[in-house]
Protein backbone atom coordinates (compact mmCIF):
# COMPACT_ATOMS: atom_id res chain seq x y z
CA UNK A 1 0.00 0.00 0.00
CA UNK A 2 1.57 3.25 -1.15
CA UNK A 3 -0.34 5.82 0.82
CA UNK A 4 -1.38 6.45 4.34
CA UNK A 5 -4.54 7.82 5.87
CA UNK A 6 -4.32 10.59 8.44
CA UNK A 7 -2.53 9.29 11.54
CA UNK A 8 -4.49 10.11 14.67
CA UNK A 9 -3.02 10.39 18.18
CA UNK A 10 -2.47 7.41 20.48
CA UNK A 11 -5.09 4.68 20.79
CA UNK A 12 -7.64 6.42 18.55
CA UNK A 13 -5.21 6.25 15.66
CA UNK A 14 -4.56 2.55 16.05
CA UNK A 15 -8.21 1.68 16.38
CA UNK A 16 -9.26 3.84 13.46
CA UNK A 17 -6.60 2.63 11.06
CA UNK A 18 -7.15 -0.99 12.04
CA UNK A 19 -10.89 -0.72 11.51
CA UNK A 20 -10.46 0.95 8.15
CA UNK A 21 -7.96 -1.62 6.95
CA UNK A 22 -10.22 -4.49 7.95
CA UNK A 23 -13.30 -2.98 6.32
CA UNK A 24 -11.81 -1.35 3.23
CA UNK A 25 -8.63 -2.99 1.96
CA UNK A 26 -9.29 -5.63 -0.67
CA UNK A 27 -7.16 -8.64 -1.46
CA UNK A 28 -5.69 -9.41 -4.85
CA UNK A 29 -8.31 -10.75 -7.24
CA UNK A 30 -11.25 -9.53 -5.14
CA UNK A 31 -14.43 -8.01 -6.53
CA UNK A 32 -13.23 -4.55 -5.48
CA UNK A 33 -10.09 -4.91 -7.59
CA UNK A 34 -12.27 -5.59 -10.64
CA UNK A 35 -14.41 -2.49 -10.15
CA UNK A 36 -13.98 0.36 -12.58
CA UNK A 37 -13.27 3.83 -11.25
CA UNK A 38 -16.94 4.66 -10.95
CA UNK A 39 -18.09 1.32 -9.56
CA UNK A 40 -19.08 -0.42 -12.78
CA UNK A 41 -17.45 -3.61 -14.14
CA UNK A 42 -14.37 -2.94 -16.21
CA UNK A 43 -12.21 -5.24 -18.28
CA UNK A 44 -9.60 -2.57 -18.86
CA UNK A 45 -8.47 -0.74 -15.71
CA UNK A 46 -5.82 1.05 -17.75
CA UNK A 47 -8.19 2.27 -20.46
CA UNK A 48 -6.86 5.27 -22.29
CA UNK A 49 -9.57 6.16 -24.78
CA UNK A 50 -10.97 9.68 -24.24
CA UNK A 51 -14.38 9.65 -22.63
CA UNK A 52 -17.39 11.85 -23.17
CA UNK A 53 -17.34 14.95 -20.96
CA UNK A 54 -19.42 14.46 -17.87
CA UNK A 55 -19.33 14.49 -14.07
CA UNK A 56 -20.61 18.04 -14.07
CA UNK A 57 -17.21 19.53 -14.91
CA UNK A 58 -16.18 21.73 -17.79
CA UNK A 59 -15.18 19.90 -20.93
CA UNK A 60 -11.53 18.81 -20.77
CA UNK A 61 -9.30 20.87 -22.99
CA UNK A 62 -11.44 24.00 -22.90
CA UNK A 63 -10.12 27.18 -21.28
CA UNK A 64 -10.75 27.10 -17.55
CA UNK A 65 -11.69 23.42 -17.49
CA UNK A 66 -9.26 22.73 -14.68
CA UNK A 67 -9.28 25.97 -12.76
CA UNK A 68 -7.34 29.00 -13.84
CA UNK A 69 -4.06 29.38 -15.67
CA UNK A 70 -1.86 26.48 -16.71
CA UNK A 71 1.55 25.68 -15.28
CA UNK A 72 4.54 27.35 -16.92
CA UNK A 73 5.82 25.83 -20.12
CA UNK A 74 4.37 23.04 -22.18
CA UNK A 75 3.35 19.66 -20.74
CA UNK A 76 6.40 17.47 -20.44
CA UNK A 77 8.92 20.31 -20.21
CA UNK A 78 11.83 18.92 -18.26
CA UNK A 79 14.02 20.00 -15.40
CA UNK A 80 16.86 17.51 -14.85
CA UNK A 81 16.80 15.82 -11.41
CA UNK A 82 19.01 17.70 -9.00
CA UNK A 83 18.67 20.97 -10.87
CA UNK A 84 18.69 24.19 -8.90
CA UNK A 85 15.01 24.90 -9.47
CA UNK A 86 15.30 28.62 -10.11
CA UNK A 87 12.09 30.64 -9.69
CA UNK A 88 9.74 30.31 -12.65
CA UNK A 89 8.72 33.35 -14.63
CA UNK A 90 5.34 31.91 -15.59
CA UNK A 91 2.06 31.49 -13.74
CA UNK A 92 1.46 28.26 -11.89
CA UNK A 93 -1.82 26.39 -11.92
CA UNK A 94 -4.36 27.43 -9.27
CA UNK A 95 -7.04 24.77 -8.70
CA UNK A 96 -10.39 26.43 -8.02
CA UNK A 97 -13.14 25.14 -5.71
CA UNK A 98 -15.46 22.47 -7.01
CA UNK A 99 -13.17 20.76 -9.53
CA UNK A 100 -13.89 17.05 -9.80
CA UNK A 101 -10.88 14.82 -9.26
CA UNK A 102 -9.53 11.29 -9.24
CA UNK A 103 -7.05 10.01 -6.64
CA UNK A 104 -5.37 6.73 -7.57
CA UNK A 105 -2.29 5.64 -5.63
CA UNK A 106 -2.90 1.91 -5.53
CA UNK A 107 -0.82 -0.53 -7.52
CA UNK A 108 -1.42 -1.06 -11.19
CA UNK A 109 -1.78 1.26 -14.18
CA UNK A 110 -3.71 4.50 -13.76
CA UNK A 111 -7.25 4.23 -15.10
CA UNK A 112 -7.26 7.16 -17.49
CA UNK A 113 -10.91 6.77 -18.49
CA UNK A 114 -12.30 8.74 -15.54
CA UNK A 115 -13.81 11.94 -16.96
CA UNK A 116 -12.58 14.50 -14.45
CA UNK A 117 -10.29 17.51 -14.92
CA UNK A 118 -7.81 16.64 -12.13
CA UNK A 119 -5.84 13.45 -11.42
CA UNK A 120 -3.65 12.85 -8.34
CA UNK A 121 -1.22 9.96 -8.90
CA UNK A 122 2.05 8.59 -7.48
CA UNK A 123 5.07 10.54 -8.70
CA UNK A 124 7.52 7.65 -8.53
CA UNK A 125 5.33 4.96 -10.05
CA UNK A 126 4.16 6.89 -13.12
CA UNK A 127 6.44 8.08 -15.88
CA UNK A 128 6.21 11.13 -18.13
CA UNK A 129 4.17 9.24 -20.73
CA UNK A 130 1.28 8.81 -18.26
CA UNK A 131 1.30 12.52 -17.41
CA UNK A 132 1.48 13.43 -21.12
CA UNK A 133 -1.45 11.12 -21.92
CA UNK A 134 -3.56 12.76 -19.23
CA UNK A 135 -2.55 16.21 -20.45
CA UNK A 136 -3.65 15.20 -23.95
CA UNK A 137 -7.11 14.60 -22.50
CA UNK A 138 -7.12 18.07 -20.94
CA UNK A 139 -6.37 16.90 -17.39
CA UNK A 140 -4.18 18.54 -14.78
CA UNK A 141 -2.00 16.07 -12.88
CA UNK A 142 -0.86 16.20 -9.25
CA UNK A 143 2.34 14.40 -8.18
CA UNK A 144 1.94 12.44 -4.94
CA UNK A 145 5.18 12.42 -2.93
CA UNK A 146 5.82 11.39 0.67
CA UNK A 147 7.58 14.44 2.08
CA UNK A 148 7.39 13.67 5.79
CA UNK A 149 8.55 10.11 6.24
CA UNK A 150 11.12 7.67 4.90
CA UNK A 151 9.90 4.71 2.84
CA UNK A 152 12.17 1.72 2.36
CA UNK A 153 10.57 0.82 -0.98
CA UNK A 154 11.39 4.08 -2.79
CA UNK A 155 14.30 4.07 -5.26
CA UNK A 156 16.01 6.96 -3.43
CA UNK A 157 15.65 5.46 0.08
CA UNK A 158 19.42 5.08 0.52
CA UNK A 159 19.87 8.85 0.17
CA UNK A 160 18.23 9.47 3.55
CA UNK A 161 20.68 9.08 6.45
CA UNK A 162 19.71 6.92 9.42
CA UNK A 163 19.84 10.00 11.64
CA UNK A 164 16.91 11.45 9.67
CA UNK A 165 14.70 8.44 10.44
CA UNK A 166 12.65 8.33 13.62
CA UNK A 167 9.77 6.19 14.85
CA UNK A 168 7.61 3.99 12.66
CA UNK A 169 4.63 5.81 11.17
CA UNK A 170 2.40 2.79 11.59
CA UNK A 171 2.87 1.71 7.98
CA UNK A 172 5.37 -1.05 7.14
CA UNK A 173 8.77 0.21 6.09
CA UNK A 174 8.08 3.87 6.92
CA UNK A 175 9.68 6.13 9.55
CA UNK A 176 9.10 9.77 10.40
CA UNK A 177 11.68 12.32 9.25
CA UNK A 178 13.46 14.66 11.62
CA UNK A 179 12.05 17.73 9.91
CA UNK A 180 14.24 20.04 11.98
CA UNK A 181 17.16 19.09 9.73
CA UNK A 182 16.18 21.36 6.86
CA UNK A 183 19.73 21.54 5.51
CA UNK A 184 19.73 17.78 4.87
CA UNK A 185 16.11 17.30 3.81
CA UNK A 186 15.81 20.33 1.52
CA UNK A 187 18.10 19.04 -1.27
CA UNK A 188 16.54 15.57 -1.05
CA UNK A 189 13.03 17.01 -1.39
CA UNK A 190 14.26 19.32 -4.16
CA UNK A 191 15.39 16.27 -6.13
CA UNK A 192 11.98 14.64 -5.70
CA UNK A 193 10.21 17.82 -6.77
CA UNK A 194 12.55 18.07 -9.77
CA UNK A 195 11.41 14.58 -10.70
CA UNK A 196 7.78 15.73 -10.62
CA UNK A 197 8.66 18.75 -12.74
CA UNK A 198 10.67 16.69 -15.24
CA UNK A 199 7.72 14.31 -15.74
CA UNK A 200 5.43 17.23 -16.53
CA UNK A 201 3.25 17.28 -13.41
CA UNK A 202 1.31 20.45 -12.62
CA UNK A 203 1.30 20.24 -8.83
CA UNK A 204 2.54 18.33 -5.81
CA UNK A 205 0.71 16.58 -2.98
CA UNK A 206 3.25 16.16 -0.14
CA UNK A 207 2.12 13.54 2.36
CA UNK A 208 2.74 13.07 6.12
CA UNK A 209 3.46 16.73 6.79
CA UNK A 210 2.14 16.93 10.35
CA UNK A 211 4.81 15.02 12.25
CA UNK A 212 4.84 17.53 15.10
CA UNK A 213 1.62 16.10 16.58
CA UNK A 214 2.63 12.46 16.11
CA UNK A 215 4.96 10.09 17.99
CA UNK A 216 7.79 10.82 15.57
CA UNK A 217 10.69 9.97 17.87
CA UNK A 218 11.85 13.59 17.77
CA UNK A 219 10.92 16.59 19.99
CA UNK A 220 9.21 18.44 17.15
CA UNK A 221 7.28 21.68 17.68
CA UNK A 222 4.55 23.38 15.66
CA UNK A 223 7.14 25.94 14.56
CA UNK A 224 9.34 23.13 13.23
CA UNK A 225 6.43 21.93 11.11
CA UNK A 226 5.59 25.40 9.86
CA UNK A 227 9.19 25.93 8.77
CA UNK A 228 9.33 22.57 7.03
CA UNK A 229 5.98 22.94 5.26
CA UNK A 230 6.85 26.44 4.07
CA UNK A 231 10.14 25.11 2.74
CA UNK A 232 8.19 22.53 0.71
CA UNK A 233 5.85 25.21 -0.62
CA UNK A 234 8.77 27.35 -1.76
CA UNK A 235 10.48 24.40 -3.45
CA UNK A 236 7.29 23.74 -5.42
CA UNK A 237 6.67 27.37 -6.31
CA UNK A 238 10.27 27.87 -7.41
CA UNK A 239 9.62 25.14 -9.96
CA UNK A 240 6.35 26.64 -11.18
CA UNK A 241 4.34 23.89 -9.46
CA UNK A 242 1.25 24.29 -7.30
CA UNK A 243 1.29 22.51 -3.94
CA UNK A 244 -1.44 21.21 -1.64
CA UNK A 245 -1.62 21.16 2.15
CA UNK A 246 -2.36 17.57 3.20
CA UNK A 247 -4.51 17.48 6.37
CA UNK A 248 -2.56 19.43 9.11
CA UNK A 249 -5.77 21.16 10.14
CA UNK A 250 -4.34 23.02 13.13
CA UNK A 251 -1.94 24.95 10.93
CA UNK A 252 -4.34 25.91 8.13
CA UNK A 253 -4.69 29.52 9.36
CA UNK A 254 -0.92 29.98 9.26
CA UNK A 255 -0.22 28.05 6.05
CA UNK A 256 -3.17 29.10 3.90
CA UNK A 257 -1.15 31.84 2.11
CA UNK A 258 1.65 29.37 1.29
CA UNK A 259 -0.42 26.57 -0.27
CA UNK A 260 -2.53 26.52 -3.43
CA UNK A 261 -5.10 23.89 -2.47
CA UNK A 262 -5.88 21.38 0.28
CA UNK A 263 -6.11 17.58 0.29
CA UNK A 264 -8.19 16.25 3.14
CA UNK A 265 -9.08 12.81 4.42
CA UNK A 266 -12.15 12.14 6.56
CA UNK A 267 -13.00 15.64 7.77
CA UNK A 268 -16.67 14.68 7.68
CA UNK A 269 -16.23 11.55 9.77
CA UNK A 270 -14.45 13.59 12.44
CA UNK A 271 -16.68 16.69 12.08
CA UNK A 272 -13.78 18.92 11.01
CA UNK A 273 -14.73 20.13 7.53
CA UNK A 274 -15.42 23.69 8.67
CA UNK A 275 -11.72 23.91 9.58
CA UNK A 276 -10.72 23.28 5.96
CA UNK A 277 -13.28 25.71 4.53
CA UNK A 278 -10.90 28.73 4.60
CA UNK A 279 -9.26 27.34 1.46
CA UNK A 280 -12.52 27.63 -0.47
CA UNK A 281 -13.11 31.12 0.90
CA UNK A 282 -9.68 32.02 -0.49
CA UNK A 283 -10.64 30.66 -3.92
CA UNK A 284 -8.57 27.48 -3.53
CA UNK A 285 -9.79 23.93 -4.09
CA UNK A 286 -10.32 21.39 -1.32
CA UNK A 287 -9.88 17.85 -2.65
CA UNK A 288 -11.62 15.68 -0.08
CA UNK A 289 -12.29 11.97 0.48
CA UNK A 290 -14.12 9.82 2.97
CA UNK A 291 -13.42 6.11 3.40
CA UNK A 292 -15.89 4.87 5.99
CA UNK A 293 -18.87 7.12 5.28
CA UNK A 294 -21.13 6.71 2.27
CA UNK A 295 -21.81 9.69 0.04
CA UNK A 296 -25.29 10.28 1.45
CA UNK A 297 -23.66 10.87 4.84
CA UNK A 298 -21.37 13.73 3.79
CA UNK A 299 -21.99 15.05 0.28
CA UNK A 300 -24.72 17.54 1.15
CA UNK A 301 -22.50 19.40 3.60
CA UNK A 302 -19.23 19.21 1.71
CA UNK A 303 -20.83 20.31 -1.57
CA UNK A 304 -22.35 23.26 0.28
CA UNK A 305 -18.85 24.12 1.51
CA UNK A 306 -17.55 23.99 -2.05
CA UNK A 307 -15.37 20.89 -1.60
CA UNK A 308 -14.44 18.43 -4.34
CA UNK A 309 -15.62 15.34 -2.48
CA UNK A 310 -15.84 11.62 -3.14
CA UNK A 311 -15.83 8.29 -1.38
CA UNK A 312 -12.78 6.07 -1.92
CA UNK A 313 -11.53 2.71 -0.74
CA UNK A 314 -8.60 2.89 1.66
CA UNK A 315 -6.17 1.32 -0.80
CA UNK A 316 -6.94 4.15 -3.25
CA UNK A 317 -7.42 2.00 -6.31
CA UNK A 318 -9.36 3.37 -9.28
CA UNK A 319 -12.79 2.95 -7.68
CA UNK A 320 -14.52 6.21 -6.74
CA UNK A 321 -17.99 7.37 -5.81
CA UNK A 322 -18.17 11.12 -6.32
CA UNK A 323 -20.67 13.50 -4.78
ABEGO torsion letter per residue (X at the ends): XABBBBBBBEAAAAAAAAAAAAAABBBBGBAAAABBAAGBBBABAABABBBBBBGGBBBBGBBGAAEBBBBBEBBGBBBBBGBAGBBBABBBBBBBBGBBBBBBABBEBBBAABBBABBBBBAAABBAAAAAAAAAAGBBBBBBBBAABBBAABAAAAABBAAABBBBAGBBGBBBBBAABAAAAAAAAAAAAAAAAAAGBABBBBBGABAAABBAGBBBBAAAAAAAAAAAAAAAAAAGBBBBBBEGAAAAAAAAAABABBBBBGAAAAGAAAAAAAAAAAGBBBBBBBAABBAAAAAAAAAAAGBBBBBBBAAGBABBBBX
